[in-house]
């Protein structure tokens, strides 16, 4: 069975600001990654985990910084991770915060990944693993995760604290020293990506514990749910005009025929999914009273307002201006 890990765009951190601050072109980065630039303003949008890895790899190459992901996540911190970060940050003790991370990373932030804590011989080993079979950008993604994990650990242990070491799988990489400087610890070869630290730290209380706010963000679909993945990717593509079947097939690494057959087995077609997503997006924009109907049609890929109005009437039974007045 195909396995499609999804992640919220916010898991990349403030990548646009970091690239532009370094003098790079964020438009070129997104173009190379085949992702809509509008994603910058939509941190709750779901993207494929492998696309997140690819985009971060493109960003690092754009500015020539092999320690880019370490700087990105340590600078952004756990607070950048939305409701997932708020939930973890409210835990009263470090062991409970790590348990919260391990339990909720999949449903709240990023599927096809796992966090695991092992304690032995007075040492704690908190590991991060990507279960999606991706290769490009994998080490950079693991270092990105290290930055977020370190920020959370330092919430309990203090801003100057550092782990004993960081284990990193894969081939040796030339930028190890630069990443060690940013992370503040040695990086050694390991079987899985993990931070190792004294187990006694697990009992440290949260100096900034606070009441957890209600979770107000959408869950991440199961990586084995192809239809949910297609829905998410079509909604993403609408940020850049009309979704294209070929673009979707490249994202999923399926032929047109295979994807259409899989969707038909679920009782839907690509065109139906696009229609449903287009209505949802247009309704979302119509709720923003300052957005003109013409602009909404243009954003959804319609050449003029009349074409959009006819399409919306088919979806909702009334033209967009009438729908806006009633809603």
N, C-alpha and C positions, 0 to 999 in steps of 0.2 A: 504494500500500500504506500502511495506517495505521502510524504511528510513535509508540511509547509509551515515552518516556524514563522510567527508574526511577532512584531514588536511595535510598541508605540514610538512615534517619531521622536518624542522627548528623550528616549534612551540614548540618542546620539549626543546629547548635550547641546550647548549653544554653538553648534558647528559653524553657522554662518558668521557670527560675530568673531569667532576665532580666526577663520580664514581671512576675513576682510581686515582684521587688525594686523595680520601678518603680511598684508599687501597682495593676497591672492584674489582670484575671481570666483566667488561662490556660484555665479551663474554657470561658469565653465565646469565646476565640480558637479553640479546637479545635472548638467547636460551629459557629462560623461557617464554618470550613474543611471541615466535614463529615468530620472525622477522629476516631478514637477517642482519648480522653484517655490511655488506657493506653499509647499509643505513647511517652509520656515515658520509660517504663521499658523500652522495647524498641528501643534505638538501632540494632540490626542489621536491623530490619524494613524491607522495601522499600515505598516509596510512589511514586506518580507524581511526576515532576519538577514538573509544573505544580501539583500539590497542595502540594509544598514551597514553591514560589513564592507560592502563594495564602496559605498559613499564615503565612509570614514577613510578607507584606503585611498580613494581619489583625493580627498581633502589633504591627507598627509603628504601625498606626492605633489599636490599643487603648491604647497608652501615649503616643501623640502625639509620637513620636521619629523624625524622618526620617533620622537617622543610626544607627538601631537596628541594621541589619545590619552596618555597619562596626564598631560596638562589640561586637556578638555574636561575629564571627569573629576579630577581633584579640584579644579577651579570651580566647576559648576556645583559640586557637592550633592549630597543625597536629597537636599531640598528641591532640586530640579526635577525629581522623579514623580512629582504630582502626588496623587492620593496614596500611591504605594510608599513614597518617601514619608508622607505624614503618618501613615499607619505604623511604619517601623519606628519613626522618631518618637512616637508616644509610648513605646515599651519602657517599663520601669527598670529593667536590668538588661545587661548586654546579652546574656544567654537567651532571653525572651525576644530581644530585637532580632537576633540571628535566626531564631526559630520562625519568627514572623516573615523575615526575608525568604527563608527557605520554602515556606508554605505558599506565599502569595506572589512570588515572582512570575509564575506561569499565568495565573488567571488575571493578574492586575497590571503587568508590565510587558512581559516577554515570554512567549511560549518556546518550546523546543530548547529550553535551557534548564539547568538544575543547580541548586546550591545545596551543599551538604557539609555538616559539621561533624568532625571526628575528634575525640579526645583520648589521648594515650600518653602515658609517661610524663604527665605534667604539661604536655603541649596540646594546643588546640589547632586543628587544621581545617580551615574553612575554604572549601573548594567551589569552583565555578566551572560548569561543563556545558558546552553547546552540543546538543544531540542532533541538530540539523547537519547533514553531511556537506558542510561547506569548507573550502580551503582558502580562497582568497580573502585576506583580511582577518583571518582567524586569530592570529597572535595579537594583532592590534585590538581586536574586540576583547580578548582576555585581559589585556592591559587596561582597556577602558573600564572593564568591570572592576579591576583592582582599585582604580581611583575612587569609584563609588563606594566599594567595600571599606577602603581605608578611611574615607570621610565619615562613614557611619561608626567605625571603630573609634575614631578620634573624638566623636561626640561623647563617648563614655570615658576614654582614657586621657583625653586632653589633646590640644592641637599639635603639640610637639612630639607626641608618641609615634613610635615606628614598630612594625612587627619584626620578628627575628629574621624572616626572609619571605620571599615570594617564589613559589615554584611555578615554572612555566614550561609546558610541553612544546614539542616541535623542534626544528633545527635551531642551532645557535644563530643569533642575529647581531649585526654589527653595532646596533644602537643600544646595546644593553647598558652601558655606562650612563648614557643620557637619561634613560628611563629610570635607572636606579637613583639618579640625582633627584628626579621629580617625585618619585614614590617615597624616597627616603629609606630604602632598604635594599639589601642584596637580592638579585634575581638569579636563581639557580635552575638547572634543568630538572624537571619533574615529570611524573606521569600524567598529572592533571594540573590545571591552573589552580593555585591555592595560596592563601596567606597563612603563615604559621606564626603563632604567638603564644605566650604563657597562658595556660588554662585558667590560672587564678583570676585572670581579667574577666572571665565570664560572669563572675558575681558582682561586678561593679555596677552601682546604681546610676541611673540616668540623671545627670545634674540639671537637665532641662526638660524633664518629663512634663507633658501637658496633655490635656484631654484631646483625644483623637477626634478630628472632624469627620463628619459623615462622608463616606465614599460616594463621590458624585461623578465618577467617570465610568465609561463603558468597559466591560471585561474583554480580555483577549481570547479569541476563539481557540478551540482545541486544534493542534497542528494537523490532526488527521481529518478535519472537517473541510473538505475541498470547497463546498458551496459557500461556507462562511468566509473562506479565504478569497474566493472569487468576488463575493460581495464587497469585501474590504478593498480589494485592488481596483475594482470598478469605481468605487467611491473615491479612491485616491486619484485615479486617472481623470475624473471629472474636474479636478482642480486645474487641469491643463487642457480643457476642451473635451470633445467627444471621445470616449474610450474606444480604443482600437483592438480588435481581436488579436492581431499579430503581436501587439505590445504585450497583451495578457499572456499569450502563448509563450513568448520569450521569458516572461517572468516565472512562469510555472514549468518551463522546459517540457512543454507538451506540443504535439502537432495540433493544427486546427481541428483535424478530424478526431483525434483522441479527446481533446477538451470538449468538443461538441457532443461526442458520444457519452462522456462522463456526466455532462450536465443533463442530457436527455434522460439518463438513467435516474436522475434526481427529479425529473418532471419539469425541468425549466430549460430555457434557451438563453444564450448570451444576450440576445436582443431584449428578452423579458427582464433580465437582470439590469441591463442598461436603462430601460424605461423606468423601472422601480427606483433605481438609484438617482436618475435624473429628476424624478418627481421629488424625492426626498431632499435633494440638494436645492432645487428651485424653491421648495416650500421653506427651507431653512433661510434662504436669501430673501424671500418675500416677507418673512417675519421681521427682517431688518428694514424698517420703513424708509430709511435713507437711500436704499439701493434701487435704482431705476429698473423697470421691467426690461428695457432695452439692454442695459448692462448685464442683467441676469442671463438673458438669452445669449448674449455674446460670450459670457463666461462658460456657458454650457455647450458652446460650439455651434450655435445657430447663426447663420449669416445675417439675418435681420429679425426684427421683433415679431413680424407677422408669422414667420415659420415657428418661432418659439411659442407664440400665442396659440397657434393651431395644435401644436404638440401638447401643450399644457391642458388645453380643453379636452383632448382625448384622454389624458391621465386623470383629470380631476372633475370633468363634466362642466367646467366653467372656465372662463378666461382668467389669466393671472391677476388682473386688477380687481375683478369681482371676488376672487378667492382671498386676496389680501384684505379687502374691506370686511369680509365676513369673519375672517380669522382675527 
